Amino acid sequence: MESNKSNLKVKFLLPSIIGIILFMIPVKYDGSWTICVKILADFIGSAIGGILPLLCVIIVTISAVLSTIALAKPKFITETPLLNDTFACSPIWVVVRDLGAVFIWLTYLGVATGENDNGIIHMLTDGGAGGFVLGDLLTTLVIIFAIAGLLLPLLLDFGLLEYVGALLTKVMRPLFKIPGRAAVDCFTSWIGDGTLGVMLTCNQYEGGYYSAREASIIATTFSAVSITFSIVVLAQVDLMEYFGVYYLIICLVGVVCAIICPRIPPLSTKKDTYLVEGRTMPEDIPAQYKSSHEYGMALALERVAGHQGPGQFLENGLKNAVGMWFGVLPTVMAIGTLALAIANNTPIFEILGKPFLPLLQVLQVPEAVEASKTMIIGFTDMLTPSILISECQDVMTRFIVAVVSVTQLVYLSEVGGLILGSKLPVKLWELFVIFLERTIISLVIVCPIAHLIF
């Protein structure tokens, strides 16, 4: 009995430690801090970079074709669980995937990208819209999804989430109204990448470990921006000397938003319903356990005892990767391209930002008019506000916009697109409301602090 328990502990600890090293431990590589999974993805990406755009085109095209065919419910799709889960979706999402295919082909073939072409197709496919989404986002995401998807079972399948959940439920539940196991999602996002956090959350929701409300909160509140990307934003506004205080403010705003947003609509109105019943953990430690550590270990060993070995590991990893490839990449291509085309070629986001002008003036933000133009455009892409404000002469204004653009969190070109393309129960208008809430909370916190710093 003891020997069997020791074997289970090894099966719990070894994969979990490898997963933590790969996804959560920051390492310094090529002059910047990152994680091993990102290093591996970058290495593979650089080795096969020439074929990545074509690979993305093929994936998005297959998704559009099979999703359209799936509307007719053919047996080869409905009777194959992997195909059914990946391609069976509502008509509106079929349209989105079809749009993604149209945009990616127009972009890949270079249709109407001449300098003198100012037509609609040019607006959709140039370097600021479709060209950016295909060349910079999708070619990165396609590798991240493959590597991370295949390796995520190290974090998911061997008891780590059960153990962490038992340890942290008493902290996470009262503060943020979510299970303790969500701490793993947050930490993975914070150190690694927000897309990894969304992938974790999707997996846990589809497995029945998170309710609709919990999954919505975690995806929109805890899929934090990585340290690496925060550095990119601050460098864009030429304020790297303030990185220490900058990131401390981001963490502070993130915690405050995570406390407030789950307690107000639309997140507070989400129901505690599950896609799969009976998987959620109890909130209290059962009487037979002396501590949360002992209870967490018991849960972890129970989980690992039910694992069926390498075959199940590969099956779960493949399912993760395929779901993200064919479900999310087309959505990012469609929504990201449209959002950036609108942002780059119309004054819509500048007009939408005007209601923030009175608030910015009350908070005494210098060059408030310029700052207001960046407030809503962050919903399309996180880097765009820092690009727009980089020419601003006032240091405080650039600093405030750099903080807010990161803490707004929900942007369509990546994290928002991932959420919309997944099974997570969050609608587009809800994402926008959450984005507005986070923007207001961020401004109210960062502006007074910025006045103390500058």
C-alpha positions in Angstrom: 0.0 0.0 0.0 2.8 2.4 1.0 4.7 1.4 -2.1 1.7 2.2 -4.3 1.2 5.6 -2.6 4.9 6.4 -3.2 4.6 5.5 -6.9 1.5 7.8 -7.2 3.4 10.6 -5.5 6.2 10.2 -8.1 3.6 10.2 -10.9 2.1 13.4 -9.4 5.3 15.2 -8.6 7.5 14.5 -11.7 5.0 15.7 -14.5 3.8 18.6 -12.3 7.4 19.8 -11.7 8.2 19.5 -15.4 5.0 21.4 -16.2 5.9 24.2 -13.7 9.4 24.5 -15.1 8.1 24.7 -18.7 5.2 27.0 -18.1 5.8 29.0 -14.9 9.5 29.4 -14.1 10.9 32.6 -15.7 14.3 32.2 -17.3 16.6 34.8 -18.9 17.1 34.0 -22.6 18.7 36.2 -25.2 18.7 39.2 -22.9 15.0 39.1 -21.8 12.9 37.1 -19.3 10.6 34.5 -20.7 9.5 30.9 -20.1 10.7 27.6 -21.5 7.6 26.9 -23.6 8.0 30.3 -25.3 11.7 29.7 -26.0 10.8 26.3 -27.5 8.0 27.9 -29.6 10.4 30.7 -30.8 13.1 28.2 -31.7 10.6 26.1 -33.8 9.1 29.2 -35.2 12.5 30.5 -36.4 13.4 27.1 -37.9 10.2 26.8 -40.0 9.2 30.5 -40.1 9.0 30.4 -43.9 6.1 28.0 -44.0 4.1 29.4 -41.0 2.0 31.8 -43.1 1.0 29.0 -45.5 0.3 26.6 -42.5 -2.0 29.3 -41.0 -3.8 29.6 -44.3 -4.3 25.9 -44.5 -5.6 25.6 -41.0 -8.0 28.5 -41.3 -9.3 27.2 -44.7 -9.9 23.7 -43.3 -11.7 25.1 -40.4 -14.0 27.2 -42.6 -14.7 24.4 -45.0 -15.4 21.7 -42.4 -17.4 24.1 -40.1 -19.6 24.9 -43.1 -20.0 21.2 -44.0 -20.8 20.5 -40.3 -24.0 22.6 -40.5 -25.5 19.7 -42.5 -24.5 17.3 -39.7 -22.8 14.6 -41.8 -22.1 11.4 -40.0 -18.3 11.5 -40.4 -18.3 14.7 -38.2 -21.1 13.9 -35.8 -19.9 10.4 -35.0 -16.3 11.5 -34.5 -16.0 13.3 -31.1 -12.8 15.2 -32.0 -14.3 16.5 -35.3 -17.6 17.3 -33.8 -16.1 19.2 -30.9 -13.8 21.1 -33.2 -16.1 22.0 -36.2 -19.7 21.8 -35.0 -20.7 25.3 -34.1 -23.5 27.8 -34.5 -24.1 29.5 -37.9 -22.8 32.8 -36.6 -19.4 31.2 -35.8 -19.4 29.5 -39.1 -19.7 32.9 -40.7 -16.8 34.2 -38.6 -14.6 31.3 -39.6 -15.6 31.8 -43.3 -14.7 35.5 -43.0 -11.4 34.5 -41.4 -10.7 32.3 -44.4 -11.6 35.0 -46.9 -9.3 37.6 -45.1 -6.4 35.2 -44.7 -6.4 34.3 -48.5 -6.7 38.0 -49.5 -3.8 38.8 -47.2 -1.6 35.9 -48.1 -2.1 36.4 -51.9 -1.4 40.1 -51.5 -4.6 41.2 -53.2 -4.9 45.0 -53.4 -1.9 45.8 -51.2 -0.4 48.3 -53.6 0.5 51.7 -52.2 -2.0 53.6 -54.2 -4.9 51.2 -53.5 -7.1 52.7 -50.8 -10.1 50.4 -51.3 -11.8 48.2 -48.7 -9.7 45.1 -49.5 -6.5 47.2 -49.0 -7.8 48.4 -45.7 -8.4 44.8 -44.6 -5.2 43.3 -45.9 -2.5 45.9 -45.3 0.3 45.7 -42.7 -1.8 47.4 -40.1 -4.7 44.9 -40.3 -4.7 41.6 -42.0 -1.0 41.7 -42.7 -0.3 42.3 -39.0 -2.8 39.6 -37.8 -1.4 36.9 -40.2 2.3 37.9 -40.1 2.7 38.8 -36.5 -0.1 37.2 -34.5 -1.2 33.9 -36.2 2.4 32.8 -37.1 3.2 33.1 -33.4 0.0 31.6 -32.0 0.1 28.6 -34.3 3.3 27.4 -32.7 2.3 28.4 -29.2 -1.0 26.5 -29.5 0.8 23.4 -30.8 3.6 23.3 -28.2 1.5 24.5 -25.3 -1.5 22.4 -26.3 0.5 19.2 -26.4 2.3 20.0 -23.1 -0.6 21.4 -21.1 -1.6 18.0 -19.7 1.5 18.2 -17.6 -0.3 20.9 -15.6 -3.8 19.5 -16.0 -3.8 15.8 -15.8 -1.5 14.8 -12.9 -3.1 16.4 -9.9 -1.3 19.8 -9.7 -4.6 21.8 -10.1 -6.3 19.7 -7.4 -3.4 20.2 -5.0 -3.1 24.0 -5.6 -6.9 24.3 -5.5 -7.1 22.8 -2.0 -4.3 25.0 -0.8 -5.6 28.3 -2.2 -9.4 28.0 -2.2 -9.7 29.9 1.1 -7.8 32.8 -0.4 -9.2 32.8 -4.0 -12.8 32.2 -3.2 -13.4 35.1 -0.7 -11.4 37.6 -2.7 -12.1 36.7 -6.3 -15.1 34.3 -6.1 -13.2 31.6 -8.0 -11.6 28.2 -7.1 -8.1 28.0 -5.8 -7.0 26.1 -8.8 -7.5 29.2 -10.9 -4.2 30.5 -9.4 -2.4 28.3 -11.8 -4.2 29.9 -14.8 -3.2 33.4 -13.5 0.4 32.6 -12.8 0.8 30.9 -16.2 -0.6 34.1 -17.9 1.5 36.4 -15.8 4.8 34.7 -16.4 4.1 33.2 -19.8 1.3 34.6 -21.9 -2.4 35.5 -21.6 -3.3 33.1 -24.4 -1.9 30.2 -22.2 -4.2 31.2 -19.4 -7.2 31.2 -21.7 -6.2 27.8 -23.0 -6.1 26.5 -19.4 -9.4 28.1 -18.5 -11.1 26.7 -21.6 -9.8 23.2 -20.8 -11.0 23.4 -17.2 -14.5 24.7 -18.2 -15.0 22.1 -20.8 -13.9 19.4 -18.3 -16.5 20.6 -15.8 -14.0 22.0 -13.2 -15.2 25.6 -13.6 -18.7 26.8 -13.8 -19.9 29.3 -16.5 -19.4 32.1 -14.0 -16.0 31.0 -12.7 -14.7 30.4 -16.2 -15.9 33.9 -17.4 -14.3 35.6 -14.4 -11.0 33.8 -14.9 -10.7 34.3 -18.6 -11.6 38.0 -18.5 -9.8 38.9 -15.3 -6.9 36.5 -14.7 -5.6 36.0 -18.2 -3.1 38.6 -17.4 -0.6 40.2 -19.8 2.9 38.7 -19.6 5.8 40.5 -18.1 7.5 40.3 -21.5 4.7 42.1 -23.3 4.5 44.7 -20.6 8.1 45.5 -21.3 7.3 45.9 -25.0 4.5 48.4 -24.2 6.7 50.5 -21.9 9.6 50.5 -24.4 7.2 51.7 -27.1 6.5 54.9 -25.0 10.2 55.2 -24.2 9.9 55.0 -20.4 11.8 51.8 -19.5 13.5 53.5 -16.6 10.1 53.4 -14.8 9.6 49.6 -15.2 9.7 48.7 -11.5 6.9 51.1 -10.4 5.1 50.5 -13.7 4.7 46.8 -13.1 3.9 47.3 -9.5 1.0 49.5 -10.5 -0.2 47.0 -13.1 -0.2 44.3 -10.4 -2.2 46.6 -8.0 -4.7 47.5 -10.7 -5.0 43.8 -11.7 -5.8 42.8 -8.1 -8.4 45.6 -7.6 -10.1 44.8 -10.9 -10.2 41.1 -10.0 -11.9 42.0 -6.7 -14.5 44.4 -8.2 -15.4 43.0 -11.6 -16.7 39.6 -10.5 -19.1 41.5 -8.2 -20.7 43.7 -10.8 -22.5 42.9 -14.1 -22.0 41.3 -16.5 -19.8 38.8 -14.6 -21.9 38.8 -11.5 -25.0 37.7 -13.5 -23.3 34.6 -14.9 -24.8 31.3 -13.6 -23.0 28.6 -11.8 -23.8 26.0 -14.4 -21.4 23.3 -15.6 -20.8 21.7 -19.0 -19.9 18.5 -17.1 -21.5 17.9 -13.7 -19.8 16.5 -10.7 -16.2 17.6 -11.3 -16.1 20.7 -9.0 -14.1 20.5 -5.8 -15.8 21.0 -2.4 -15.1 24.3 -0.7 -14.4 22.9 2.8 -11.8 20.4 3.9 -13.5 17.1 4.8 -13.2 16.2 8.5 -10.9 13.3 7.9 -8.1 15.6 6.7 -5.9 17.6 9.1 -4.8 20.3 6.7 -5.4 21.7 3.2 -2.0 20.2 2.2 -3.1 16.7 3.2 -6.4 17.1 1.5 -4.8 18.5 -1.7 -2.4 15.6 -1.8 -5.2 13.1 -1.5 -7.1 14.8 -4.4 -3.9 14.9 -6.5 -3.1 11.2 -5.9 -6.7 10.3 -6.7 -6.5 12.2 -10.0 -3.1 10.6 -11.0 -4.3 7.1 -10.1 -7.0 7.4 -12.8 -4.6 8.5 -15.5 -4.2 6.0 -18.3 -0.6 6.7 -19.3 1.1 8.1 -22.4 -1.8 7.4 -24.7 -4.2 9.6 -22.7 -1.5 12.3 -22.4 -1.1 12.4 -26.1 -4.8 12.3 -26.8 -5.5 15.2 -24.4 -2.6 17.2 -25.7 -3.7 16.7 -29.3 -7.3 17.7 -28.5 -6.0 20.9 -26.9 -3.9 21.8 -29.9 -6.5 20.9 -32.5 -9.2 22.8 -30.7 -7.1 26.0 -30.5 -5.8 25.7 -34.1 -9.1 25.2 -35.9 -11.4 27.0 -33.4 -9.4 30.1 -32.4 -7.0 31.0 -35.3 -9.9 31.7 -37.7 -11.7 33.8 -35.1 -8.5 35.9 -34.4 -8.1 36.4 -38.2 -11.6 37.5 -38.7 -12.2 39.7 -35.6 -8.7 41.0 -35.3 -8.6 42.0 -39.0 -12.0 43.8 -38.9 -11.2 45.5 -35.6 -7.8 46.8 -36.7 -9.1 47.9 -40.2 -11.8 49.9 -38.4 -9.3 51.4 -36.0 -6.9 52.4 -38.7 -9.3 53.8 -41.3 -12.2 55.4 -39.4 -12.6 57.8 -36.6 -15.0 55.5 -34.7 -12.6 54.7 -31.8 -11.6 58.4 -31.5 -15.3 59.3 -31.3 -16.0 56.5 -28.8 -13.1 57.8 -26.7 -14.6 61.2 -26.3 -16.8 60.3 -23.3 -13.6 59.6 -21.4 -12.4 63.2 -21.8 -14.3 64.6 -18.8 -13.0 61.8 -16.6 -9.4 62.4 -17.8 -9.8 66.1 -17.2 -11.2 65.5 -13.6 -8.2 63.3 -13.0 -5.9 66.1 -14.3 -4.3 64.1 -17.0 -2.1 66.3 -19.2 -3.0 66.3 -22.9 -6.3 64.7 -22.0 -7.6 65.0 -25.6 -4.7 62.9 -26.9 -5.1 60.3 -24.1 -8.9 60.0 -24.8 -8.2 58.9 -28.3 -6.4 55.8 -27.0 -9.0 54.6 -24.4 -11.3 52.5 -26.6 -8.9 51.6 -29.4 -7.2 49.2 -26.9 -10.2 47.0 -27.3 -8.9 46.1 -30.8 -5.2 45.5 -29.9 -3.2 46.1 -26.8 -0.1 47.6 -28.5 -2.1 50.2 -30.5 -2.6 52.8 -27.6 1.1 52.9 -26.8 1.9 53.4 -30.5 -0.6 56.3 -30.8 0.6 58.0 -27.6 4.3 57.5 -28.3 4.5 60.9 -30.0 2.9 62.7 -27.0 5.4 65.1 -25.4 4.1 64.7 -21.8 5.8 61.9 -19.9 2.9 61.4 -17.4 0.3 61.0 -20.2 2.5 58.4 -21.9 3.0 56.5 -18.6 -0.8 56.5 -17.8 -1.7 55.2 -21.3 1.0 52.5 -21.1 -0.4 51.2 -17.8 -4.1 51.4 -18.9 -3.5 49.7 -22.2 -2.1 46.6 -20.3 -4.7 46.5 -17.5 -7.6 46.8 -19.9 -6.7 43.2 -20.7 -9.6 42.2 -23.0 -8.5 43.0 -26.6 -10.0 41.4 -29.7 -6.8 40.8 -31.7 -5.7 38.0 -29.3 -7.2 37.3 -25.9 -10.7 38.6 -26.7 -10.6 36.6 -30.0 -9.6 33.5 -28.2 -12.4 33.8 -25.7 -15.0 34.5 -28.4 -13.7 31.5 -30.5 -13.9 29.1 -27.5 -16.8 27.6 -25.7 -16.5 30.1 -22.8 -19.9 31.7 -22.2 -18.9 35.3 -22.9 -20.5 37.4 -25.6 -18.9 40.3 -27.6 -20.9 43.0 -25.9 -20.1 41.5 -22.5 -16.4 41.7 -23.3 -16.8 45.3 -24.3 -18.6 46.2 -21.0 -15.8 44.4 -19.0 -13.2 46.3 -21.0 -14.9 49.6 -20.1 -15.1 48.7 -16.4 -11.5 47.8 -16.3 -10.6 51.0 -18.1 -12.4 53.2 -15.6 -11.0 51.3 -12.6 -7.5 51.5 -14.1 -7.7 55.3 -14.6 -9.0 56.0 -11.2 -6.1 54.1 -9.6 -3.2 55.0 -11.9 -3.8 58.7 -12.4 -3.4 59.8 -8.7 -0.3 57.6 -8.5 1.2 59.1 -11.7 0.8 62.6 -10.2 2.9 61.5 -7.2 5.6 60.0 -9.5 5.9 62.8 -12.1 
